[in-house]
Amino acid sequence: MTAATTTGGTGSLLILLVPIVLLGFLFFSQRRRAQKLAAHQQALKVGDEVITAAGAYATIKGEDGDILFLELAPGMVVRWQRRMIMNSVRPNSEADVAPDSESGE
């Protein structure tokens, strides 16, 4: 009967520890992602093409501290907070390749 009690105690301990370990992992991975995003936002410079949190594609035309001046359309420059930039647009090298001569295009 002692062996059954010990096994049940270990099982209960595992049931308590698994969610705690999972929450710790989620906390630290989210923190790491937030730090990477903050570093990316600080590295932005004039001329970069970016995507805002609202999904707008724009080009950085100027900056003043935490304010970026984004050109959404030719001649349309708006002010955005730096932290509202979620991603940079990277040119796709495959898209720049000319179509194959075999395809007839």
Backbone as XML, in Angstrom:
<?xml version="1.0"?>
<chain id="A" units="angstrom">
  <residue number="1" name="MET">
    <atom name="N" x="0.819" y="-1.186" z="0.000"/>
    <atom name="CA" x="0.000" y="0.000" z="0.000"/>
    <atom name="C" x="0.865" y="1.253" z="0.000"/>
  </residue>
  <residue number="2" name="THR">
    <atom name="N" x="2.053" y="1.173" z="0.525"/>
    <atom name="CA" x="2.961" y="2.295" z="0.548"/>
    <atom name="C" x="3.406" y="2.663" z="-0.862"/>
  </residue>
  <residue number="3" name="ALA">
    <atom name="N" x="3.638" y="1.697" z="-1.712"/>
    <atom name="CA" x="4.054" y="1.952" z="-3.094"/>
    <atom name="C" x="2.972" y="2.686" z="-3.863"/>
  </residue>
  <residue number="4" name="ALA">
    <atom name="N" x="1.721" y="2.350" z="-3.634"/>
    <atom name="CA" x="0.606" y="3.004" z="-4.322"/>
    <atom name="C" x="0.510" y="4.458" z="-3.890"/>
  </residue>
  <residue number="5" name="THR">
    <atom name="N" x="0.721" y="4.729" z="-2.635"/>
    <atom name="CA" x="0.664" y="6.102" z="-2.135"/>
    <atom name="C" x="1.794" y="6.935" z="-2.720"/>
  </residue>
  <residue number="6" name="THR">
    <atom name="N" x="2.996" y="6.392" z="-2.822"/>
    <atom name="CA" x="4.144" y="7.102" z="-3.376"/>
    <atom name="C" x="3.924" y="7.406" z="-4.844"/>
  </residue>
  <residue number="7" name="THR">
    <atom name="N" x="3.403" y="6.474" z="-5.613"/>
    <atom name="CA" x="3.146" y="6.687" z="-7.030"/>
    <atom name="C" x="2.084" y="7.761" z="-7.221"/>
  </residue>
  <residue number="8" name="GLY">
    <atom name="N" x="1.058" y="7.745" z="-6.435"/>
    <atom name="CA" x="0.008" y="8.755" z="-6.530"/>
    <atom name="C" x="0.525" y="10.137" z="-6.186"/>
  </residue>
  <residue number="9" name="GLY">
    <atom name="N" x="1.434" y="10.232" z="-5.225"/>
    <atom name="CA" x="2.022" y="11.514" z="-4.837"/>
    <atom name="C" x="2.894" y="12.088" z="-5.939"/>
  </residue>
  <residue number="10" name="THR">
    <atom name="N" x="3.652" y="11.228" z="-6.605"/>
    <atom name="CA" x="4.502" y="11.668" z="-7.707"/>
    <atom name="C" x="3.654" y="12.142" z="-8.875"/>
  </residue>
  <residue number="11" name="GLY">
    <atom name="N" x="2.565" y="11.426" z="-9.145"/>
    <atom name="CA" x="1.659" y="11.824" z="-10.228"/>
    <atom name="C" x="1.023" y="13.172" z="-9.953"/>
  </residue>
  <residue number="12" name="SER">
    <atom name="N" x="0.621" y="13.399" z="-8.719"/>
    <atom name="CA" x="0.023" y="14.686" z="-8.347"/>
    <atom name="C" x="1.034" y="15.817" z="-8.478"/>
  </residue>
  <residue number="13" name="LEU">
    <atom name="N" x="2.270" y="15.518" z="-8.096"/>
    <atom name="CA" x="3.328" y="16.522" z="-8.211"/>
    <atom name="C" x="3.565" y="16.888" z="-9.676"/>
  </residue>
  <residue number="14" name="LEU">
    <atom name="N" x="3.563" y="15.889" z="-10.551"/>
    <atom name="CA" x="3.736" y="16.150" z="-11.983"/>
    <atom name="C" x="2.588" y="16.976" z="-12.544"/>
  </residue>
  <residue number="15" name="ILE">
    <atom name="N" x="1.383" y="16.688" z="-12.108"/>
    <atom name="CA" x="0.216" y="17.440" z="-12.587"/>
    <atom name="C" x="0.340" y="18.917" z="-12.201"/>
  </residue>
  <residue number="16" name="LEU">
    <atom name="N" x="0.939" y="19.193" z="-11.068"/>
    <atom name="CA" x="1.130" y="20.581" z="-10.640"/>
    <atom name="C" x="2.322" y="21.239" z="-11.335"/>
  </residue>
  <residue number="17" name="LEU">
    <atom name="N" x="3.395" y="20.492" z="-11.563"/>
    <atom name="CA" x="4.613" y="21.066" z="-12.129"/>
    <atom name="C" x="4.518" y="21.328" z="-13.630"/>
  </residue>
  <residue number="18" name="VAL">
    <atom name="N" x="3.835" y="20.491" z="-14.380"/>
    <atom name="CA" x="3.764" y="20.649" z="-15.838"/>
    <atom name="C" x="3.173" y="22.007" z="-16.227"/>
  </residue>
  <residue number="19" name="PRO">
    <atom name="N" x="2.039" y="22.436" z="-15.696"/>
    <atom name="CA" x="1.521" y="23.763" z="-16.071"/>
    <atom name="C" x="2.449" y="24.914" z="-15.665"/>
  </residue>
  <residue number="20" name="ILE">
    <atom name="N" x="3.116" y="24.774" z="-14.525"/>
    <atom name="CA" x="4.034" y="25.831" z="-14.075"/>
    <atom name="C" x="5.214" y="25.947" z="-15.034"/>
  </residue>
  <residue number="21" name="VAL">
    <atom name="N" x="5.774" y="24.810" z="-15.438"/>
    <atom name="CA" x="6.888" y="24.819" z="-16.388"/>
    <atom name="C" x="6.430" y="25.384" z="-17.728"/>
  </residue>
  <residue number="22" name="LEU">
    <atom name="N" x="5.244" y="25.001" z="-18.192"/>
    <atom name="CA" x="4.707" y="25.513" z="-19.454"/>
    <atom name="C" x="4.505" y="27.028" z="-19.402"/>
  </residue>
  <residue number="23" name="LEU">
    <atom name="N" x="3.948" y="27.533" z="-18.323"/>
    <atom name="CA" x="3.758" y="28.984" z="-18.176"/>
    <atom name="C" x="5.099" y="29.720" z="-18.150"/>
  </residue>
  <residue number="24" name="GLY">
    <atom name="N" x="6.082" y="29.143" z="-17.475"/>
    <atom name="CA" x="7.415" y="29.756" z="-17.448"/>
    <atom name="C" x="8.020" y="29.820" z="-18.836"/>
  </residue>
  <residue number="25" name="PHE">
    <atom name="N" x="7.887" y="28.744" z="-19.601"/>
    <atom name="CA" x="8.396" y="28.724" z="-20.972"/>
    <atom name="C" x="7.693" y="29.782" z="-21.828"/>
  </residue>
  <residue number="26" name="LEU">
    <atom name="N" x="6.371" y="29.871" z="-21.725"/>
    <atom name="CA" x="5.630" y="30.860" z="-22.501"/>
    <atom name="C" x="6.019" y="32.284" z="-22.120"/>
  </residue>
  <residue number="27" name="PHE">
    <atom name="N" x="6.209" y="32.535" z="-20.842"/>
    <atom name="CA" x="6.599" y="33.859" z="-20.370"/>
    <atom name="C" x="7.943" y="34.276" z="-20.954"/>
  </residue>
  <residue number="28" name="PHE">
    <atom name="N" x="8.938" y="33.394" z="-20.869"/>
    <atom name="CA" x="10.275" y="33.743" z="-21.341"/>
    <atom name="C" x="10.345" y="33.832" z="-22.862"/>
  </residue>
  <residue number="29" name="SER">
    <atom name="N" x="9.601" y="33.001" z="-23.586"/>
    <atom name="CA" x="9.622" y="33.099" z="-25.049"/>
    <atom name="C" x="8.940" y="34.388" z="-25.517"/>
  </residue>
  <residue number="30" name="GLN">
    <atom name="N" x="7.865" y="34.808" z="-24.845"/>
    <atom name="CA" x="7.207" y="36.071" z="-25.190"/>
    <atom name="C" x="8.129" y="37.244" z="-24.901"/>
  </residue>
  <residue number="31" name="ARG">
    <atom name="N" x="8.839" y="37.172" z="-23.793"/>
    <atom name="CA" x="9.771" y="38.241" z="-23.438"/>
    <atom name="C" x="10.886" y="38.359" z="-24.483"/>
  </residue>
  <residue number="32" name="ARG">
    <atom name="N" x="11.385" y="37.223" z="-24.951"/>
    <atom name="CA" x="12.435" y="37.207" z="-25.968"/>
    <atom name="C" x="11.925" y="37.821" z="-27.277"/>
  </residue>
  <residue number="33" name="ARG">
    <atom name="N" x="10.692" y="37.482" z="-27.673"/>
    <atom name="CA" x="10.110" y="38.067" z="-28.897"/>
    <atom name="C" x="9.948" y="39.573" z="-28.764"/>
  </residue>
  <residue number="34" name="ALA">
    <atom name="N" x="9.510" y="40.034" z="-27.610"/>
    <atom name="CA" x="9.328" y="41.468" z="-27.387"/>
    <atom name="C" x="10.665" y="42.203" z="-27.456"/>
  </residue>
  <residue number="35" name="GLN">
    <atom name="N" x="11.719" y="41.601" z="-26.927"/>
    <atom name="CA" x="13.039" y="42.222" z="-26.982"/>
    <atom name="C" x="13.552" y="42.291" z="-28.416"/>
  </residue>
  <residue number="36" name="LYS">
    <atom name="N" x="13.309" y="41.247" z="-29.211"/>
    <atom name="CA" x="13.732" y="41.258" z="-30.607"/>
    <atom name="C" x="12.982" y="42.330" z="-31.395"/>
  </residue>
  <residue number="37" name="LEU">
    <atom name="N" x="11.669" y="42.473" z="-31.127"/>
    <atom name="CA" x="10.881" y="43.488" z="-31.817"/>
    <atom name="C" x="11.362" y="44.888" z="-31.446"/>
  </residue>
  <residue number="38" name="ALA">
    <atom name="N" x="11.649" y="45.127" z="-30.178"/>
    <atom name="CA" x="12.137" y="46.440" z="-29.739"/>
    <atom name="C" x="13.478" y="46.767" z="-30.388"/>
  </residue>
  <residue number="39" name="ALA">
    <atom name="N" x="14.362" y="45.775" z="-30.485"/>
    <atom name="CA" x="15.657" y="46.000" z="-31.136"/>
    <atom name="C" x="15.467" y="46.307" z="-32.619"/>
  </residue>
  <residue number="40" name="HIS">
    <atom name="N" x="14.540" y="45.604" z="-33.258"/>
    <atom name="CA" x="14.253" y="45.847" z="-34.678"/>
    <atom name="C" x="13.706" y="47.261" z="-34.880"/>
  </residue>
  <residue number="41" name="GLN">
    <atom name="N" x="12.796" y="47.678" z="-34.004"/>
    <atom name="CA" x="12.204" y="49.014" z="-34.126"/>
    <atom name="C" x="13.256" y="50.103" z="-33.938"/>
  </residue>
  <residue number="42" name="GLN">
    <atom name="N" x="14.217" y="49.899" z="-33.063"/>
    <atom name="CA" x="15.261" y="50.892" z="-32.846"/>
    <atom name="C" x="16.248" y="50.956" z="-34.006"/>
  </residue>
  <residue number="43" name="ALA">
    <atom name="N" x="16.359" y="49.873" z="-34.770"/>
    <atom name="CA" x="17.308" y="49.818" z="-35.885"/>
    <atom name="C" x="16.746" y="50.404" z="-37.176"/>
  </residue>
  <residue number="44" name="LEU">
    <atom name="N" x="15.479" y="50.814" z="-37.177"/>
    <atom name="CA" x="14.882" y="51.369" z="-38.394"/>
    <atom name="C" x="15.579" y="52.661" z="-38.786"/>
  </residue>
  <residue number="45" name="LYS">
    <atom name="N" x="15.695" y="52.877" z="-40.100"/>
    <atom name="CA" x="16.350" y="54.092" z="-40.576"/>
    <atom name="C" x="15.599" y="54.636" z="-41.797"/>
  </residue>
  <residue number="46" name="VAL">
    <atom name="N" x="15.916" y="55.863" z="-42.145"/>
    <atom name="CA" x="15.285" y="56.529" z="-43.285"/>
    <atom name="C" x="15.534" y="55.703" z="-44.546"/>
  </residue>
  <residue number="47" name="GLY">
    <atom name="N" x="14.472" y="55.497" z="-45.312"/>
    <atom name="CA" x="14.568" y="54.735" z="-46.551"/>
    <atom name="C" x="14.051" y="53.312" z="-46.427"/>
  </residue>
  <residue number="48" name="ASP">
    <atom name="N" x="13.909" y="52.795" z="-45.200"/>
    <atom name="CA" x="13.393" y="51.440" z="-45.015"/>
    <atom name="C" x="11.918" y="51.382" z="-45.378"/>
  </residue>
  <residue number="49" name="GLU">
    <atom name="N" x="11.522" y="50.291" z="-46.012"/>
    <atom name="CA" x="10.104" y="50.052" z="-46.284"/>
    <atom name="C" x="9.578" y="49.178" z="-45.156"/>
  </residue>
  <residue number="50" name="VAL">
    <atom name="N" x="8.470" y="49.598" z="-44.537"/>
    <atom name="CA" x="7.977" y="48.937" z="-43.332"/>
    <atom name="C" x="6.488" y="48.622" z="-43.451"/>
  </residue>
  <residue number="51" name="ILE">
    <atom name="N" x="6.030" y="47.789" z="-42.514"/>
    <atom name="CA" x="4.607" y="47.489" z="-42.370"/>
    <atom name="C" x="4.208" y="47.944" z="-40.969"/>
  </residue>
  <residue number="52" name="THR">
    <atom name="N" x="3.157" y="48.743" z="-40.875"/>
    <atom name="CA" x="2.707" y="49.244" z="-39.579"/>
    <atom name="C" x="1.816" y="48.211" z="-38.899"/>
  </residue>
  <residue number="53" name="ALA">
    <atom name="N" x="1.485" y="48.459" z="-37.634"/>
    <atom name="CA" x="0.601" y="47.574" z="-36.881"/>
    <atom name="C" x="-0.790" y="47.522" z="-37.523"/>
  </residue>
  <residue number="54" name="ALA">
    <atom name="N" x="-1.161" y="48.566" z="-38.241"/>
    <atom name="CA" x="-2.461" y="48.601" z="-38.916"/>
    <atom name="C" x="-2.427" y="47.902" z="-40.268"/>
  </residue>
  <residue number="55" name="GLY">
    <atom name="N" x="-1.236" y="47.471" z="-40.697"/>
    <atom name="CA" x="-1.116" y="46.758" z="-41.961"/>
    <atom name="C" x="-0.779" y="47.638" z="-43.146"/>
  </residue>
  <residue number="56" name="ALA">
    <atom name="N" x="-0.459" y="48.894" z="-42.904"/>
    <atom name="CA" x="-0.120" y="49.812" z="-43.992"/>
    <atom name="C" x="1.345" y="49.645" z="-44.380"/>
  </residue>
  <residue number="57" name="TYR">
    <atom name="N" x="1.610" y="49.600" z="-45.677"/>
    <atom name="CA" x="2.979" y="49.562" z="-46.200"/>
    <atom name="C" x="3.424" y="50.995" z="-46.424"/>
  </residue>
  <residue number="58" name="ALA">
    <atom name="N" x="4.615" y="51.329" z="-45.972"/>
    <atom name="CA" x="5.094" y="52.707" z="-46.083"/>
    <atom name="C" x="6.617" y="52.725" z="-46.146"/>
  </residue>
  <residue number="59" name="THR">
    <atom name="N" x="7.142" y="53.893" z="-46.527"/>
    <atom name="CA" x="8.580" y="54.115" z="-46.563"/>
    <atom name="C" x="8.917" y="55.191" z="-45.542"/>
  </residue>
  <residue number="60" name="ILE">
    <atom name="N" x="9.952" y="54.969" z="-44.764"/>
    <atom name="CA" x="10.362" y="55.954" z="-43.760"/>
    <atom name="C" x="11.050" y="57.109" z="-44.474"/>
  </residue>
  <residue number="61" name="LYS">
    <atom name="N" x="10.506" y="58.315" z="-44.305"/>
    <atom name="CA" x="11.064" y="59.511" z="-44.933"/>
    <atom name="C" x="11.827" y="60.396" z="-43.960"/>
  </residue>
  <residue number="62" name="GLY">
    <atom name="N" x="11.604" y="60.212" z="-42.669"/>
    <atom name="CA" x="12.309" y="61.008" z="-41.672"/>
    <atom name="C" x="12.010" y="60.465" z="-40.287"/>
  </residue>
  <residue number="63" name="GLU">
    <atom name="N" x="12.761" y="60.959" z="-39.305"/>
    <atom name="CA" x="12.537" y="60.525" z="-37.928"/>
    <atom name="C" x="12.878" y="61.652" z="-36.968"/>
  </residue>
  <residue number="64" name="ASP">
    <atom name="N" x="12.193" y="61.645" z="-35.834"/>
    <atom name="CA" x="12.436" y="62.619" z="-34.782"/>
    <atom name="C" x="12.226" y="61.898" z="-33.451"/>
  </residue>
  <residue number="65" name="GLY">
    <atom name="N" x="13.268" y="61.266" z="-32.943"/>
    <atom name="CA" x="13.152" y="60.495" z="-31.703"/>
    <atom name="C" x="12.284" y="59.262" z="-31.923"/>
  </residue>
  <residue number="66" name="ASP">
    <atom name="N" x="11.172" y="59.208" z="-31.196"/>
    <atom name="CA" x="10.262" y="58.069" z="-31.313"/>
    <atom name="C" x="9.181" y="58.278" z="-32.374"/>
  </residue>
  <residue number="67" name="ILE">
    <atom name="N" x="9.253" y="59.366" z="-33.115"/>
    <atom name="CA" x="8.291" y="59.642" z="-34.188"/>
    <atom name="C" x="8.955" y="59.364" z="-35.533"/>
  </residue>
  <residue number="68" name="LEU">
    <atom name="N" x="8.260" y="58.592" z="-36.371"/>
    <atom name="CA" x="8.733" y="58.333" z="-37.729"/>
    <atom name="C" x="7.777" y="59.004" z="-38.705"/>
  </residue>
  <residue number="69" name="PHE">
    <atom name="N" x="8.322" y="59.565" z="-39.758"/>
    <atom name="CA" x="7.513" y="60.162" z="-40.820"/>
    <atom name="C" x="7.464" y="59.152" z="-41.958"/>
  </residue>
  <residue number="70" name="LEU">
    <atom name="N" x="6.266" y="58.604" z="-42.183"/>
    <atom name="CA" x="6.086" y="57.549" z="-43.174"/>
    <atom name="C" x="5.353" y="58.073" z="-44.391"/>
  </residue>
  <residue number="71" name="GLU">
    <atom name="N" x="5.852" y="57.703" z="-45.561"/>
    <atom name="CA" x="5.185" y="58.056" z="-46.814"/>
    <atom name="C" x="4.330" y="56.855" z="-47.222"/>
  </residue>
  <residue number="72" name="LEU">
    <atom name="N" x="3.001" y="57.034" z="-47.129"/>
    <atom name="CA" x="2.072" y="55.963" z="-47.469"/>
    <atom name="C" x="1.789" y="55.929" z="-48.965"/>
  </residue>
  <residue number="73" name="ALA">
    <atom name="N" x="1.764" y="57.093" z="-49.595"/>
    <atom name="CA" x="1.546" y="57.239" z="-51.032"/>
    <atom name="C" x="2.402" y="58.417" z="-51.467"/>
  </residue>
  <residue number="74" name="PRO">
    <atom name="N" x="2.687" y="58.537" z="-52.756"/>
    <atom name="CA" x="3.515" y="59.665" z="-53.200"/>
    <atom name="C" x="2.959" y="61.003" z="-52.706"/>
  </residue>
  <residue number="75" name="GLY">
    <atom name="N" x="3.769" y="61.717" z="-51.942"/>
    <atom name="CA" x="3.390" y="63.028" z="-51.420"/>
    <atom name="C" x="2.552" y="62.986" z="-50.151"/>
  </residue>
  <residue number="76" name="MET">
    <atom name="N" x="2.198" y="61.808" z="-49.647"/>
    <atom name="CA" x="1.374" y="61.693" z="-48.436"/>
    <atom name="C" x="2.226" y="61.168" z="-47.287"/>
  </residue>
  <residue number="77" name="VAL">
    <atom name="N" x="2.711" y="62.083" z="-46.445"/>
    <atom name="CA" x="3.584" y="61.724" z="-45.333"/>
    <atom name="C" x="2.806" y="61.904" z="-44.035"/>
  </residue>
  <residue number="78" name="VAL">
    <atom name="N" x="2.830" y="60.867" z="-43.190"/>
    <atom name="CA" x="2.123" y="60.893" z="-41.910"/>
    <atom name="C" x="3.102" y="60.560" z="-40.792"/>
  </residue>
  <residue number="79" name="ARG">
    <atom name="N" x="2.737" y="60.948" z="-39.556"/>
    <atom name="CA" x="3.579" y="60.678" z="-38.392"/>
    <atom name="C" x="3.082" y="59.417" z="-37.684"/>
  </residue>
  <residue number="80" name="TRP">
    <atom name="N" x="4.012" y="58.542" z="-37.290"/>
    <atom name="CA" x="3.689" y="57.324" z="-36.561"/>
    <atom name="C" x="4.690" y="57.166" z="-35.425"/>
  </residue>
  <residue number="81" name="GLN">
    <atom name="N" x="4.254" y="56.550" z="-34.336"/>
    <atom name="CA" x="5.183" y="56.201" z="-33.275"/>
    <atom name="C" x="6.030" y="55.025" z="-33.740"/>
  </residue>
  <residue number="82" name="ARG">
    <atom name="N" x="7.276" y="55.046" z="-33.378"/>
    <atom name="CA" x="8.217" y="53.996" z="-33.784"/>
    <atom name="C" x="7.720" y="52.610" z="-33.359"/>
  </residue>
  <residue number="83" name="ARG">
    <atom name="N" x="7.122" y="52.515" z="-32.176"/>
    <atom name="CA" x="6.695" y="51.208" z="-31.681"/>
    <atom name="C" x="5.502" y="50.624" z="-32.442"/>
  </residue>
  <residue number="84" name="MET">
    <atom name="N" x="4.901" y="51.400" z="-33.334"/>
    <atom name="CA" x="3.787" y="50.899" z="-34.140"/>
    <atom name="C" x="4.251" y="50.256" z="-35.441"/>
  </residue>
  <residue number="85" name="ILE">
    <atom name="N" x="5.555" y="50.172" z="-35.642"/>
    <atom name="CA" x="6.111" y="49.485" z="-36.811"/>
    <atom name="C" x="6.321" y="48.029" z="-36.416"/>
  </residue>
  <residue number="86" name="MET">
    <atom name="N" x="5.679" y="47.130" z="-37.135"/>
    <atom name="CA" x="5.727" y="45.721" z="-36.775"/>
    <atom name="C" x="6.728" y="44.906" z="-37.587"/>
  </residue>
  <residue number="87" name="ASN">
    <atom name="N" x="7.065" y="45.361" z="-38.792"/>
    <atom name="CA" x="7.939" y="44.558" z="-39.631"/>
    <atom name="C" x="8.550" y="45.429" z="-40.718"/>
  </residue>
  <residue number="88" name="SER">
    <atom name="N" x="9.629" y="44.947" z="-41.296"/>
    <atom name="CA" x="10.229" y="45.593" z="-42.450"/>
    <atom name="C" x="9.923" y="44.748" z="-43.675"/>
  </residue>
  <residue number="89" name="VAL">
    <atom name="N" x="9.782" y="45.409" z="-44.808"/>
    <atom name="CA" x="9.563" y="44.693" z="-46.056"/>
    <atom name="C" x="10.923" y="44.378" z="-46.637"/>
  </residue>
  <residue number="90" name="ARG">
    <atom name="N" x="11.186" y="43.123" z="-46.841"/>
    <atom name="CA" x="12.462" y="42.693" z="-47.425"/>
    <atom name="C" x="12.215" y="42.321" z="-48.880"/>
  </residue>
  <residue number="91" name="PRO">
    <atom name="N" x="13.052" y="42.803" z="-49.793"/>
    <atom name="CA" x="12.868" y="42.420" z="-51.190"/>
    <atom name="C" x="13.064" y="40.920" z="-51.358"/>
  </residue>
  <residue number="92" name="ASN">
    <atom name="N" x="12.190" y="40.319" z="-52.129"/>
    <atom name="CA" x="12.261" y="38.888" z="-52.382"/>
    <atom name="C" x="13.107" y="38.660" z="-53.623"/>
  </residue>
  <residue number="93" name="SER">
    <atom name="N" x="14.265" y="38.042" z="-53.463"/>
    <atom name="CA" x="15.183" y="37.873" z="-54.589"/>
    <atom name="C" x="14.584" y="36.979" z="-55.673"/>
  </residue>
  <residue number="94" name="GLU">
    <atom name="N" x="13.725" y="36.024" z="-55.311"/>
    <atom name="CA" x="13.113" y="35.150" z="-56.309"/>
    <atom name="C" x="12.103" y="35.906" z="-57.164"/>
  </residue>
  <residue number="95" name="ALA">
    <atom name="N" x="11.428" y="36.893" z="-56.588"/>
    <atom name="CA" x="10.432" y="37.661" z="-57.337"/>
    <atom name="C" x="11.100" y="38.555" z="-58.373"/>
  </residue>
  <residue number="96" name="ASP">
    <atom name="N" x="12.360" y="38.922" z="-58.137"/>
    <atom name="CA" x="13.073" y="39.809" z="-59.054"/>
    <atom name="C" x="13.654" y="39.054" z="-60.245"/>
  </residue>
  <residue number="97" name="VAL">
    <atom name="N" x="13.639" y="37.746" z="-60.209"/>
    <atom name="CA" x="14.208" y="36.940" z="-61.280"/>
    <atom name="C" x="13.272" y="36.964" z="-62.480"/>
  </residue>
  <residue number="98" name="ALA">
    <atom name="N" x="13.841" y="37.123" z="-63.669"/>
    <atom name="CA" x="13.042" y="37.146" z="-64.898"/>
    <atom name="C" x="12.425" y="35.772" z="-65.133"/>
  </residue>
  <residue number="99" name="PRO">
    <atom name="N" x="11.250" y="35.718" z="-65.796"/>
    <atom name="CA" x="10.618" y="34.437" z="-66.072"/>
    <atom name="C" x="11.501" y="33.561" z="-66.956"/>
  </residue>
  <residue number="100" name="ASP">
    <atom name="N" x="11.352" y="32.250" z="-66.811"/>
    <atom name="CA" x="12.127" y="31.313" z="-67.614"/>
    <atom name="C" x="11.746" y="31.423" z="-69.084"/>
  </residue>
  <residue number="101" name="SER">
    <atom name="N" x="12.737" y="31.221" z="-69.957"/>
    <atom name="CA" x="12.458" y="31.273" z="-71.388"/>
    <atom name="C" x="11.673" y="30.051" z="-71.835"/>
  </residue>
  <residue number="102" name="GLU">
    <atom name="N" x="11.700" y="28.959" z="-71.038"/>
    <atom name="CA" x="10.969" y="27.755" z="-71.383"/>
    <atom name="C" x="9.471" y="27.934" z="-71.251"/>
  </residue>
  <residue number="103" name="SER">
    <atom name="N" x="9.023" y="28.799" z="-70.356"/>
    <atom name="CA" x="7.601" y="28.962" z="-70.131"/>
    <atom name="C" x="6.928" y="29.769" z="-71.229"/>
  </residue>
  <residue number="104" name="GLY">
    <atom name="N" x="7.710" y="30.460" z="-72.043"/>
    <atom name="CA" x="7.153" y="31.219" z="-73.157"/>
    <atom name="C" x="6.681" y="32.594" z="-72.777"/>
  </residue>
  <residue number="105" name="GLU">
    <atom name="N" x="6.965" y="33.034" z="-71.568"/>
    <atom name="CA" x="6.530" y="34.370" z="-71.152"/>
    <atom name="C" x="7.630" y="35.373" z="-71.324"/>
  </residue>
</chain>
